[in-house]
C-alpha cells in the first residue's frame, strides 16, 4: 500500500480520524491536502506531513465547492469531516439537526461531486471514501440526526459507485465503531454509558484512530480494486453479535 505520487484530499483533517489518516497516508508516500474549519485546527499538519492546508466551513456548500476547486484534481478523497449534536428525538433542535446533516451528509456529497467532476475531466480513475459509523446501523440514544447522516452517506455511496464506475472511480464507505477521538469522548466518557457498549465488542475494546486510518489505506489501495459500493465495518465485531 504505497501511495508515492498520489494526492489525497482529507476533509476534517484538523483532528481525530482525519488527522491520523493524514499522517498514515503521508507516511506511505501520499501528498496530503488537508481541510478543516480553520487554519488553526490544521496547525502543525504541514510540518507533520507536508500537507497543503485549506480552511473551509463545511456547513456552507459554496465553501465546500471553493475548497475542492482550490485543492485541484487529486487521486483520492477521504470524507472525514463530521460533527455530532447530542439530542433526543423529543428534544431535537432545528439548529442542531441542520448542522449535523449539512456537515456530515450534504457537504460530503458535494465534495464527492466536485472530486468526481475533476476526475472525469482528467480521464477518470480515483477513489471516494466516505466515513460512516455503526450509528448508521444501530439506534444509539441521543444520536438521531447523526444516525440519519451516517445511514444517508452509506446510501449515497452506493449510488456514487453505480454512477461513477464507468469512469473508473470507486466509491466506498467505512463504518467505524466508537473511535476514541475528541468527538467520541464527549459522547462516551461516562463509564455508565460506555461499559455496556464495550462488552458488546468481541475484540474487547473501542477503536483507536490509527485502526481506522490503516483501514482507509487498505480501501484506497489497488489491493481493493474490486471493492466499490461496499461498507466496511471496522467495529471489533460489534455488528456481528
C-alpha positions as a Markdown table, in Angstrom:
| # | Residue | x | y | z |
|---|---|---|---|---|
| 1 | Unk | 0.0 | 0.0 | 0.0 |
| 2 | Unk | 2.4 | 2.6 | -1.3 |
| 3 | Unk | 0.9 | 5.9 | -2.3 |
| 4 | Unk | 4.0 | 7.6 | -3.7 |
| 5 | Unk | 3.0 | 10.1 | -6.5 |
| 6 | Unk | -0.6 | 10.1 | -5.3 |
| 7 | Unk | -2.5 | 13.1 | -3.9 |
| 8 | Unk | -5.3 | 12.8 | -1.4 |
| 9 | Unk | -7.9 | 15.3 | -0.1 |
| 10 | Unk | -8.8 | 14.7 | 3.5 |
| 11 | Unk | -11.7 | 16.7 | 5.0 |
| 12 | Unk | -11.8 | 17.1 | 8.7 |
| 13 | Unk | -8.0 | 16.8 | 8.8 |
| 14 | Unk | -7.6 | 19.0 | 11.8 |
| 15 | Unk | -8.2 | 16.3 | 14.4 |
| 16 | Unk | -9.4 | 12.8 | 15.1 |
| 17 | Unk | -9.7 | 10.2 | 12.3 |
| 18 | Unk | -8.9 | 12.8 | 9.7 |
| 19 | Unk | -5.6 | 14.0 | 11.1 |
| 20 | Unk | -4.5 | 10.5 | 11.9 |
| 21 | Unk | -5.4 | 9.4 | 8.4 |
| 22 | Unk | -3.3 | 12.3 | 7.0 |
| 23 | Unk | -0.3 | 11.1 | 9.0 |
| 24 | Unk | -0.8 | 7.5 | 7.9 |
| 25 | Unk | -1.1 | 8.2 | 4.2 |
| 26 | Unk | 1.7 | 10.7 | 4.3 |
| 27 | Unk | 3.9 | 8.0 | 5.9 |
| 28 | Unk | 3.0 | 5.8 | 2.9 |
| 29 | Unk | 4.1 | 8.4 | 0.4 |
| 30 | Unk | 0.9 | 10.4 | -0.4 |
| 31 | Unk | 0.8 | 14.1 | -0.8 |
| 32 | Unk | -1.9 | 15.5 | 1.5 |
| 33 | Unk | -4.5 | 18.2 | 1.0 |
| 34 | Unk | -6.0 | 18.7 | 4.5 |
| 35 | Unk | -9.2 | 20.6 | 5.0 |
| 36 | Unk | -10.8 | 21.8 | 8.2 |
| 37 | Unk | -12.9 | 24.7 | 9.5 |
| 38 | Unk | -9.9 | 26.9 | 10.4 |
| 39 | Unk | -6.2 | 27.0 | 9.7 |
| 40 | Unk | -5.7 | 27.0 | 13.5 |
| 41 | Unk | -7.2 | 23.5 | 13.6 |
| 42 | Unk | -4.7 | 22.4 | 10.9 |
| 43 | Unk | -1.8 | 23.9 | 12.7 |
| 44 | Unk | 1.2 | 21.7 | 12.6 |
| 45 | Unk | -0.2 | 19.4 | 9.8 |
| 46 | Unk | 2.2 | 20.8 | 7.2 |
| 47 | Unk | 5.2 | 20.3 | 9.5 |
| 48 | Unk | 4.0 | 16.7 | 10.3 |
| 49 | Unk | 3.0 | 15.6 | 6.8 |
| 50 | Unk | 4.0 | 18.2 | 4.3 |
| 51 | Unk | 0.3 | 18.9 | 3.7 |
| 52 | Unk | -1.3 | 21.7 | 1.8 |
| 53 | Unk | -3.9 | 23.1 | 4.2 |
| 54 | Unk | -7.2 | 24.7 | 3.2 |
| 55 | Unk | -9.7 | 26.3 | 5.6 |
| 56 | Unk | -13.4 | 25.8 | 4.8 |
| 57 | Unk | -16.7 | 26.0 | 6.6 |
| 58 | Unk | -18.4 | 22.7 | 5.5 |
| 59 | Unk | -21.8 | 24.0 | 6.7 |
| 60 | Unk | -21.7 | 26.2 | 3.6 |
| 61 | Unk | -22.0 | 24.5 | 0.2 |
| 62 | Unk | -20.3 | 27.3 | -1.6 |
| 63 | Unk | -17.3 | 27.0 | 0.8 |
| 64 | Unk | -17.1 | 23.3 | 0.1 |
| 65 | Unk | -17.1 | 23.9 | -3.7 |
| 66 | Unk | -14.5 | 26.6 | -3.3 |
| 67 | Unk | -12.2 | 24.4 | -1.2 |
| 68 | Unk | -12.5 | 21.5 | -3.6 |
| 69 | Unk | -11.6 | 23.7 | -6.6 |
| 70 | Unk | -8.7 | 25.1 | -4.7 |
| 71 | Unk | -7.4 | 21.6 | -4.0 |
| 72 | Unk | -7.5 | 20.8 | -7.7 |
| 73 | Unk | -7.5 | 17.3 | -9.3 |
| 74 | Unk | -6.4 | 14.7 | -6.8 |
| 75 | Unk | -6.3 | 10.9 | -6.8 |
| 76 | Unk | -8.4 | 10.2 | -3.7 |
| 77 | Unk | -11.0 | 11.9 | -1.5 |
| 78 | Unk | -11.5 | 10.9 | 2.1 |
| 79 | Unk | -14.6 | 12.5 | 3.6 |
| 80 | Unk | -13.9 | 12.6 | 7.4 |
| 81 | Unk | -15.4 | 16.0 | 8.3 |
| 82 | Unk | -18.2 | 15.4 | 10.8 |
| 83 | Unk | -19.9 | 16.7 | 14.0 |
| 84 | Unk | -22.4 | 15.4 | 16.4 |
| 85 | Unk | -25.1 | 17.2 | 18.4 |
| 86 | Unk | -26.4 | 15.0 | 21.2 |
| 87 | Unk | -30.1 | 15.5 | 21.2 |
| 88 | Unk | -33.0 | 13.1 | 21.7 |
| 89 | Unk | -35.9 | 12.7 | 19.2 |
| 90 | Unk | -38.1 | 14.7 | 21.5 |
| 91 | Unk | -35.5 | 17.5 | 22.2 |
| 92 | Unk | -34.0 | 17.8 | 18.7 |
| 93 | Unk | -33.5 | 21.4 | 17.7 |
| 94 | Unk | -33.7 | 22.7 | 14.2 |
| 95 | Unk | -30.2 | 24.3 | 14.6 |
| 96 | Unk | -28.6 | 21.0 | 15.8 |
| 97 | Unk | -30.3 | 18.9 | 13.1 |
| 98 | Unk | -29.3 | 21.3 | 10.3 |
| 99 | Unk | -25.7 | 21.5 | 11.5 |
| 100 | Unk | -25.2 | 17.7 | 11.6 |
| 101 | Unk | -27.0 | 16.9 | 8.3 |
| 102 | Unk | -25.3 | 19.8 | 6.5 |
| 103 | Unk | -21.7 | 18.9 | 7.5 |
| 104 | Unk | -21.9 | 15.1 | 7.8 |
| 105 | Unk | -24.1 | 14.4 | 4.7 |
| 106 | Unk | -24.6 | 17.3 | 2.4 |
| 107 | Unk | -21.0 | 18.6 | 2.4 |
| 108 | Unk | -19.7 | 15.0 | 1.9 |
| 109 | Unk | -21.9 | 14.6 | -1.2 |
| 110 | Unk | -20.9 | 18.0 | -2.6 |
| 111 | Unk | -17.2 | 17.3 | -2.0 |
| 112 | Unk | -17.6 | 13.9 | -3.8 |
| 113 | Unk | -19.4 | 15.6 | -6.7 |
| 114 | Unk | -16.6 | 18.1 | -7.1 |
| 115 | Unk | -13.9 | 15.4 | -6.8 |
| 116 | Unk | -15.7 | 13.2 | -9.4 |
| 117 | Unk | -16.1 | 16.0 | -11.8 |
| 118 | Unk | -12.4 | 16.8 | -11.7 |
| 119 | Unk | -11.5 | 13.1 | -12.1 |
| 120 | Unk | -13.8 | 12.6 | -15.1 |
| 121 | Unk | -12.3 | 15.7 | -16.7 |
| 122 | Unk | -8.8 | 14.3 | -16.1 |
| 123 | Unk | -9.8 | 11.0 | -17.8 |
| 124 | Unk | -11.3 | 9.1 | -14.8 |
| 125 | Unk | -10.0 | 6.9 | -12.1 |
| 126 | Unk | -9.7 | 7.6 | -8.4 |
| 127 | Unk | -11.4 | 6.6 | -5.1 |
| 128 | Unk | -14.0 | 8.4 | -2.9 |
| 129 | Unk | -14.0 | 7.1 | 0.6 |
| 130 | Unk | -16.8 | 8.3 | 3.0 |
| 131 | Unk | -16.5 | 7.8 | 6.7 |
| 132 | Unk | -19.8 | 6.5 | 8.2 |
| 133 | Unk | -20.4 | 4.9 | 11.6 |
| 134 | Unk | -22.0 | 1.9 | 13.2 |
| 135 | Unk | -24.5 | 4.5 | 14.4 |
| 136 | Unk | -26.0 | 4.2 | 10.9 |
| 137 | Unk | -26.8 | 0.6 | 11.7 |
| 138 | Unk | -27.9 | 0.6 | 15.3 |
| 139 | Unk | -30.0 | 3.0 | 17.3 |
| 140 | Unk | -28.0 | 4.9 | 19.9 |
| 141 | Unk | -29.5 | 7.3 | 22.5 |
| 142 | Unk | -29.3 | 11.0 | 21.5 |
| 143 | Unk | -27.9 | 10.2 | 18.1 |
| 144 | Unk | -31.0 | 10.7 | 15.9 |
| 145 | Unk | -29.5 | 13.2 | 13.4 |
| 146 | Unk | -26.0 | 11.7 | 13.5 |
| 147 | Unk | -27.5 | 8.3 | 12.7 |
| 148 | Unk | -29.5 | 9.7 | 9.9 |
| 149 | Unk | -26.5 | 11.4 | 8.4 |
| 150 | Unk | -24.4 | 8.2 | 8.5 |
| 151 | Unk | -27.1 | 6.0 | 7.1 |
| 152 | Unk | -27.5 | 8.6 | 4.4 |
| 153 | Unk | -23.9 | 8.7 | 3.3 |
| 154 | Unk | -23.9 | 4.9 | 3.0 |
| 155 | Unk | -26.9 | 5.1 | 0.6 |
| 156 | Unk | -25.2 | 7.9 | -1.3 |
| 157 | Unk | -22.0 | 5.9 | -1.6 |
| 158 | Unk | -23.9 | 3.1 | -3.3 |
| 159 | Unk | -25.3 | 5.5 | -5.9 |
| 160 | Unk | -21.8 | 7.0 | -6.4 |
| 161 | Unk | -20.4 | 3.5 | -7.0 |
| 162 | Unk | -23.1 | 2.8 | -9.6 |
| 163 | Unk | -22.9 | 6.1 | -11.5 |
| 164 | Unk | -19.1 | 6.6 | -11.3 |
| 165 | Unk | -17.8 | 3.1 | -12.0 |
| 166 | Unk | -18.0 | 3.7 | -15.8 |
| 167 | Unk | -15.4 | 6.4 | -15.2 |
| 168 | Unk | -13.1 | 4.1 | -13.3 |
| 169 | Unk | -14.0 | 5.8 | -10.0 |
| 170 | Unk | -14.6 | 3.6 | -6.9 |
| 171 | Unk | -16.8 | 4.8 | -4.1 |
| 172 | Unk | -16.5 | 3.0 | -0.7 |
| 173 | Unk | -17.7 | 3.6 | 2.8 |
| 174 | Unk | -16.0 | 2.8 | 6.1 |
| 175 | Unk | -18.2 | 2.4 | 9.3 |
| 176 | Unk | -16.1 | 2.6 | 12.5 |
| 177 | Unk | -17.2 | 1.6 | 15.9 |
| 178 | Unk | -16.7 | 4.1 | 18.7 |
| 179 | Unk | -13.3 | 5.6 | 18.0 |
| 180 | Unk | -11.5 | 7.4 | 20.8 |
| 181 | Unk | -11.4 | 10.9 | 19.3 |
| 182 | Unk | -12.3 | 14.2 | 20.9 |
| 183 | Unk | -15.8 | 13.8 | 19.4 |
| 184 | Unk | -16.3 | 10.3 | 20.8 |
| 185 | Unk | -15.0 | 11.3 | 24.2 |
| 186 | Unk | -17.9 | 13.8 | 24.6 |
| 187 | Unk | -20.4 | 11.1 | 23.9 |
| 188 | Unk | -18.8 | 8.1 | 25.7 |
| 189 | Unk | -16.7 | 9.5 | 28.6 |
| 190 | Unk | -19.3 | 8.3 | 31.2 |
| 191 | Unk | -18.5 | 4.7 | 32.2 |
| 192 | Unk | -22.1 | 4.0 | 32.9 |
| 193 | Unk | -22.8 | 4.6 | 29.3 |
| 194 | Unk | -19.6 | 3.2 | 27.8 |
| 195 | Unk | -19.3 | 0.0 | 29.7 |
| 196 | Unk | -22.4 | -1.7 | 28.2 |
| 197 | Unk | -21.1 | -0.8 | 24.8 |
| 198 | Unk | -17.6 | -2.0 | 25.5 |
| 199 | Unk | -18.8 | -5.5 | 26.4 |
| 200 | Unk | -20.6 | -5.8 | 23.1 |
| 201 | Unk | -17.3 | -5.7 | 21.2 |
| 202 | Unk | -15.8 | -9.2 | 20.9 |
| 203 | Unk | -12.4 | -7.7 | 20.4 |
| 204 | Unk | -12.7 | -6.2 | 23.9 |
| 205 | Unk | -12.0 | -2.5 | 23.2 |
| 206 | Unk | -13.1 | 0.5 | 21.3 |
| 207 | Unk | -11.1 | 1.6 | 18.2 |
| 208 | Unk | -8.2 | 4.0 | 18.1 |
| 209 | Unk | -7.9 | 6.5 | 15.2 |
| 210 | Unk | -4.9 | 4.5 | 13.9 |
| 211 | Unk | -7.1 | 1.4 | 13.5 |
| 212 | Unk | -9.3 | 3.4 | 11.2 |
| 213 | Unk | -6.5 | 5.1 | 9.3 |
| 214 | Unk | -5.0 | 1.8 | 8.4 |
| 215 | Unk | -8.3 | 0.5 | 7.1 |
| 216 | Unk | -8.6 | 3.7 | 5.0 |
| 217 | Unk | -5.2 | 3.0 | 3.4 |
| 218 | Unk | -6.4 | -0.6 | 2.6 |
| 219 | Unk | -9.6 | 0.6 | 0.9 |
| 220 | Unk | -7.8 | 3.3 | -1.1 |
| 221 | Unk | -5.1 | 1.0 | -2.3 |
| 222 | Unk | -5.1 | -1.0 | -5.6 |
| 223 | Unk | -5.4 | -4.2 | -3.4 |
| 224 | Unk | -9.0 | -3.2 | -3.1 |
| 225 | Unk | -9.6 | -2.6 | -6.8 |
| 226 | Unk | -12.7 | -4.8 | -6.9 |
| 227 | Unk | -14.3 | -3.1 | -3.9 |
| 228 | Unk | -16.9 | -0.4 | -4.7 |
| 229 | Unk | -20.3 | 0.4 | -3.3 |
| 230 | Unk | -19.4 | -1.5 | -0.1 |
| 231 | Unk | -19.5 | -0.6 | 3.5 |
| 232 | Unk | -16.6 | -2.0 | 5.6 |
| 233 | Unk | -17.4 | -2.1 | 9.3 |
| 234 | Unk | -14.3 | -1.6 | 11.4 |
| 235 | Unk | -16.0 | -2.4 | 14.6 |
| 236 | Unk | -14.2 | -5.1 | 16.6 |
| 237 | Unk | -17.1 | -7.4 | 15.8 |
| 238 | Unk | -19.8 | -5.2 | 17.2 |
| 239 | Unk | -22.3 | -5.7 | 14.3 |
| 240 | Unk | -21.6 | -9.4 | 14.1 |
| 241 | Unk | -23.1 | -10.3 | 17.5 |
